[in-house]
Amino acid sequence: MNPEVWGMTLAGVAALVAGLLLVRGRYRAASGAARVVVLGAVLEAVALAMFAAEHFLAARDLAPIVPHWLPLPLFWTYLVGTAWLAAAVSFITWRQVRWSAALTALLLLTIVVTLDLPNLLKPAHDRFFWILLVRETSFACGAMVLAGSLWRDPAGAVLMRVGRTIVALVAIFYAVEHFLFPRNVPGVPLEKITPAWFPAPVLLAYAVGIVLLAAGIGLLIPRTVRLAAATAGGALVVLTALFYVPIAILEFRTPLAVEGLNYVGDTLLYAATLLLAGTEKQATGNEGSFDFAQGRLRERGRKGQTETVSAVSGGVSSHP
């Protein structure tokens, strides 16, 4: 079995379990749609952990992607993998998130500038080039909103406004792609065609397109931001669980195994992006620290006066 496949799978599962355990305090403190939005950082961590494992275990396969003018391509591949892992740990433990989110956004935008934009004129007629270009940009903007929610104004407010607007516009663009090309896989509408065994693929594409269109419009209206983010992000989580995970399982022992896991990671990362776009302004310095004592998880705000204690041995609260 390809170690890359097992590594990505185990990294994703480990990040998901740890993230759901450690998010419990913030989940219980939230209410309504905010309970769904708060899971965005966990899903972001799961996807980044999977991609970190891919960078470490398939570095020689990914190194040729590094721009030719950069020396030591293998070094940069490992460095990006390390960055994704560090960001995943930060999002899971909710430590130094304003820095990890900002640096994640910066790294994603750097990838857009160094890998995508230099090829802008060559494949300008290729719609998949634009889909990938705005995908990376949208991923960066989701992290940007999270960072802005933790930074002081006016910088924080600008980051949130710009990031949320771009995520909304990309969602509308993807919605149109779903309507025009319903045979391609839903979520992030890439080249892969929906498998023939999946029932009503066109109907699924239209349904996802409607959700993304409504989310894009909702993210542009202040009163509906949180609901739009929770609805679209939650829908893509369900899509990942019921569509992409079964495909990955069927492809697990085939040459398409890594591709299947990448689709799972991409869709989870897009779900996280939509959820993070619904993040509201948070009190500066409310990133918690975690410690384990006598089997309990204690979450303390650095500047807060309250302390929430929850048993680690209990099950995770209900979530989408």
C-alpha positions as CSV (number, residue, x, y, z in Angstrom):
1,M,0.0,0.0,0.0
2,N,1.3,3.5,-0.9
3,P,2.5,5.1,2.3
4,E,1.3,8.5,1.0
5,V,-2.3,7.1,1.0
6,W,-2.0,5.8,4.6
7,G,-0.2,9.0,5.7
8,M,-2.8,11.4,4.4
9,T,-5.6,9.2,5.8
10,L,-4.2,8.9,9.3
11,A,-3.2,12.6,9.4
12,G,-6.7,13.6,8.5
13,V,-8.4,11.2,11.0
14,A,-6.0,12.3,13.8
15,A,-6.6,16.0,13.1
16,L,-10.4,15.4,13.0
17,V,-10.5,13.5,16.3
18,A,-8.2,16.0,18.1
19,G,-10.0,19.0,16.6
20,L,-13.5,17.8,17.7
21,L,-12.2,17.1,21.2
22,L,-10.5,20.5,21.7
23,V,-13.3,22.6,20.0
24,R,-15.9,21.5,22.6
25,G,-15.5,24.5,24.8
26,R,-16.0,27.0,22.0
27,Y,-18.8,24.9,20.5
28,R,-20.8,24.9,23.7
29,A,-20.2,28.6,24.2
30,A,-21.7,29.3,20.7
31,S,-25.4,29.1,19.7
32,G,-27.4,28.7,16.5
33,A,-25.5,28.9,13.3
34,A,-22.4,30.0,15.2
35,R,-22.0,26.4,16.4
36,V,-21.5,25.3,12.8
37,V,-19.2,28.2,11.9
38,V,-16.9,27.4,14.9
39,L,-16.1,24.1,13.3
40,G,-14.5,25.9,10.3
41,A,-11.0,25.9,12.0
42,V,-11.3,22.2,12.7
43,L,-12.1,21.4,9.1
44,E,-9.3,23.7,8.0
45,A,-6.9,21.8,10.2
46,V,-8.0,18.4,8.9
47,A,-7.4,19.4,5.2
48,L,-4.0,21.0,6.0
49,A,-2.9,18.0,8.0
50,M,-3.7,15.8,5.0
51,F,-1.8,18.1,2.6
52,A,1.1,18.3,5.1
53,A,1.4,14.5,5.0
54,E,1.3,14.5,1.3
55,H,4.2,17.1,1.1
56,F,6.3,15.0,3.5
57,L,5.6,11.6,1.9
58,A,5.5,12.6,-1.8
59,A,8.0,15.5,-1.7
60,R,9.9,14.3,-4.8
61,D,6.7,14.1,-6.8
62,L,5.7,17.6,-5.7
63,A,9.1,19.3,-6.0
64,P,8.8,19.8,-9.8
65,I,5.9,22.2,-9.2
66,V,8.2,24.6,-7.4
67,P,9.0,27.6,-9.7
68,H,12.2,26.9,-11.6
69,W,13.8,30.1,-10.5
70,L,13.8,29.0,-6.8
71,P,16.8,26.8,-5.8
72,L,16.5,23.7,-3.7
73,P,12.9,22.7,-4.7
74,L,12.8,19.8,-2.3
75,F,13.6,22.2,0.6
76,W,10.6,24.4,-0.4
77,T,8.3,21.4,-0.6
78,Y,9.2,20.3,2.9
79,L,8.9,23.9,4.1
80,V,5.4,24.2,2.8
81,G,4.5,20.9,4.4
82,T,5.8,22.1,7.7
83,A,3.8,25.3,7.4
84,W,0.6,23.3,6.8
85,L,1.3,21.1,9.8
86,A,2.1,24.1,12.0
87,A,-1.1,25.8,10.9
88,A,-3.2,22.6,11.5
89,V,-1.8,22.3,15.1
90,S,-2.5,26.0,15.8
91,F,-6.1,25.7,14.6
92,I,-6.7,22.5,16.5
93,T,-5.3,23.8,19.8
94,W,-6.5,27.4,19.2
95,R,-3.1,28.8,20.0
96,Q,-1.6,31.8,18.2
97,V,-4.5,31.6,15.6
98,R,-4.3,35.2,14.5
99,W,-0.7,34.6,13.4
100,S,-1.2,31.1,11.9
101,A,-4.3,32.3,10.0
102,A,-2.6,35.3,8.7
103,L,0.5,33.3,7.6
104,T,-1.7,30.6,6.0
105,A,-3.4,33.3,3.9
106,L,-0.1,34.8,3.0
107,L,1.4,31.5,1.9
108,L,-1.7,30.6,-0.2
109,L,-1.6,34.0,-1.9
110,T,2.2,33.5,-2.5
111,I,1.3,30.3,-4.2
112,V,-1.2,32.1,-6.4
113,V,1.3,34.8,-7.3
114,T,4.3,32.4,-8.0
115,L,2.5,29.4,-9.5
116,D,-0.8,30.6,-11.1
117,L,-0.4,34.1,-12.2
118,P,2.8,33.6,-14.3
119,N,0.8,31.2,-16.5
120,L,-2.1,33.6,-16.8
121,L,-1.7,34.3,-20.5
122,K,-1.1,30.7,-21.6
123,P,-4.3,29.0,-20.5
124,A,-6.6,32.0,-20.3
125,H,-9.2,30.1,-22.4
126,D,-9.1,27.1,-20.0
127,R,-11.9,27.4,-17.5
128,F,-10.2,24.9,-15.1
129,F,-7.3,27.3,-14.8
130,W,-9.6,30.0,-13.5
131,I,-11.4,27.5,-11.2
132,L,-8.0,26.6,-9.6
133,L,-6.8,30.2,-9.5
134,V,-9.9,31.4,-7.6
135,R,-9.9,28.2,-5.4
136,E,-6.5,29.0,-4.0
137,T,-7.5,32.7,-3.6
138,S,-10.7,31.8,-1.9
139,F,-8.8,29.5,0.5
140,A,-6.5,32.3,1.4
141,C,-9.4,34.7,2.0
142,G,-11.2,32.3,4.4
143,A,-8.0,32.3,6.5
144,M,-7.9,36.1,6.1
145,V,-11.3,36.5,7.6
146,L,-10.3,34.4,10.6
147,A,-7.1,36.4,11.1
148,G,-9.0,39.6,10.7
149,S,-11.5,38.5,13.4
150,L,-8.7,38.3,15.9
151,W,-6.7,41.4,14.9
152,R,-7.5,44.9,16.1
153,D,-9.3,47.4,13.8
154,P,-8.9,48.9,11.4
155,A,-6.6,46.2,10.0
156,G,-8.8,43.4,11.2
157,A,-12.0,44.9,9.8
158,V,-10.3,45.4,6.4
159,L,-9.1,41.8,6.3
160,M,-12.6,40.5,7.1
161,R,-14.4,42.7,4.6
162,V,-12.0,42.0,1.7
163,G,-11.7,38.2,2.5
164,R,-15.4,37.7,2.9
165,T,-16.2,39.6,-0.3
166,I,-13.8,37.5,-2.4
167,V,-15.1,34.2,-0.8
168,A,-18.7,35.3,-1.7
169,L,-17.8,36.2,-5.3
170,V,-15.9,32.8,-5.8
171,A,-19.0,31.0,-4.5
172,I,-21.2,32.7,-7.0
173,F,-18.7,31.9,-9.8
174,Y,-18.6,28.2,-8.7
175,A,-22.4,28.2,-8.7
176,V,-22.5,29.3,-12.3
177,E,-20.0,26.6,-13.2
178,H,-22.4,24.0,-11.6
179,F,-25.3,25.2,-13.7
180,L,-23.3,25.2,-16.9
181,F,-21.3,22.0,-16.4
182,P,-23.4,19.8,-14.1
183,R,-21.6,16.5,-15.1
184,N,-18.4,17.6,-13.3
185,V,-18.0,16.8,-9.7
186,P,-19.7,19.2,-7.3
187,G,-18.2,21.5,-4.6
188,V,-15.0,22.7,-6.3
189,P,-16.0,22.0,-9.9
190,L,-12.8,20.4,-11.2
191,E,-12.2,18.2,-14.2
192,K,-13.3,14.9,-12.7
193,I,-16.6,13.6,-14.0
194,T,-19.2,12.4,-11.4
195,P,-19.1,8.6,-11.4
196,A,-21.8,6.8,-13.3
197,W,-22.8,4.8,-10.3
198,F,-23.9,8.0,-8.4
199,P,-27.6,8.6,-8.8
200,A,-28.9,11.9,-10.3
201,P,-25.5,13.6,-10.8
202,V,-27.1,16.6,-12.6
203,L,-29.6,17.1,-9.8
204,L,-26.8,17.0,-7.3
205,A,-24.8,19.6,-9.2
206,Y,-27.8,21.9,-9.5
207,A,-28.5,21.6,-5.8
208,V,-25.0,22.4,-4.8
209,G,-25.0,25.3,-7.3
210,I,-28.1,26.7,-5.7
211,V,-26.5,26.4,-2.2
212,L,-23.4,28.2,-3.4
213,L,-25.3,30.9,-5.2
214,A,-27.4,31.6,-2.1
215,A,-24.3,31.5,0.1
216,G,-22.4,34.0,-2.1
217,I,-25.3,36.4,-2.0
218,G,-25.8,35.9,1.7
219,L,-22.2,36.5,2.5
220,L,-22.5,40.0,1.0
221,I,-25.4,40.9,3.2
222,P,-24.3,41.6,6.8
223,R,-27.5,40.3,8.4
224,T,-27.2,36.9,6.7
225,V,-23.5,36.3,6.8
226,R,-23.4,33.7,9.6
227,L,-26.4,31.8,8.3
228,A,-25.1,31.7,4.7
229,A,-21.7,30.5,5.9
230,A,-23.1,27.8,8.1
231,T,-25.5,26.5,5.5
232,A,-23.0,26.3,2.6
233,G,-20.2,25.0,4.8
234,G,-22.4,22.4,6.4
235,A,-23.7,21.4,3.0
236,L,-20.2,20.8,1.7
237,V,-19.3,18.8,4.8
238,V,-22.3,16.5,4.0
239,L,-21.2,16.4,0.4
240,T,-17.7,15.3,1.5
241,A,-19.0,12.6,3.7
242,L,-21.6,11.2,1.3
243,F,-20.0,11.8,-2.0
244,Y,-16.2,12.2,-1.9
245,V,-15.4,9.8,1.0
246,P,-17.2,6.9,-0.7
247,I,-15.3,7.7,-3.9
248,A,-12.0,7.7,-2.0
249,I,-12.8,4.4,-0.3
250,L,-13.6,2.8,-3.7
251,E,-10.3,4.1,-5.1
252,F,-8.2,3.4,-1.9
253,R,-6.4,0.4,-3.4
254,T,-6.1,1.8,-6.9
255,P,-3.7,4.2,-8.6
256,L,-6.3,6.9,-8.1
257,A,-6.1,6.7,-4.3
258,V,-4.1,9.9,-3.8
259,E,-6.4,11.8,-6.2
260,G,-9.4,10.6,-4.3
261,L,-7.9,11.8,-1.0
262,N,-7.0,15.1,-2.5
263,Y,-10.6,15.6,-3.6
264,V,-11.7,14.9,0.0
265,G,-9.1,17.4,1.3
266,D,-10.0,20.1,-1.3
267,T,-13.7,19.9,-0.5
268,L,-13.2,20.0,3.2
269,L,-10.9,23.0,2.8
270,Y,-13.5,24.7,0.7
271,A,-16.2,23.9,3.4
272,A,-13.9,25.4,6.0
273,T,-13.3,28.5,3.9
274,L,-17.1,29.1,3.7
275,L,-17.4,28.6,7.4
276,L,-14.5,30.8,8.2
277,A,-16.1,33.5,6.0
278,G,-18.9,33.6,8.5
279,T,-16.6,34.3,11.5
280,E,-17.6,37.4,13.5
281,K,-15.3,39.8,15.2
282,Q,-13.8,38.4,18.4
283,A,-12.3,40.0,21.4
284,T,-8.6,40.6,20.9
285,G,-6.6,38.0,22.8
286,N,-9.3,35.4,23.2
287,E,-7.2,32.6,21.8
288,G,-7.3,30.0,24.5
289,S,-4.6,27.8,25.9
290,F,-5.2,24.2,26.7
291,D,-3.9,21.9,29.4
292,F,-4.9,18.4,30.6
293,A,-5.3,17.8,34.3
294,Q,-7.1,14.8,35.9
295,G,-8.7,13.8,32.7
296,R,-10.3,17.2,32.1
297,L,-9.8,19.8,29.4
298,R,-9.5,23.4,30.6
299,E,-9.9,26.3,28.3
300,R,-8.7,29.6,29.5
301,G,-8.8,32.9,27.7
302,R,-5.6,34.8,28.1
303,K,-7.4,38.0,29.1
304,G,-10.7,36.5,30.2
305,Q,-11.8,35.9,33.7
306,T,-14.0,32.9,33.1
307,E,-13.0,29.2,32.9
308,T,-14.9,26.5,31.2
309,V,-14.2,22.9,32.2
310,S,-15.4,20.0,30.1
311,A,-14.7,16.3,30.5
312,V,-12.5,14.8,27.8
313,S,-14.0,11.4,28.3
314,G,-17.4,12.5,27.1
315,G,-18.7,12.3,23.6
316,V,-18.6,15.3,21.2
317,S,-21.7,17.4,21.2
318,S,-24.0,17.0,18.2
319,H,-22.8,18.8,15.1
320,P,-23.6,18.7,11.4
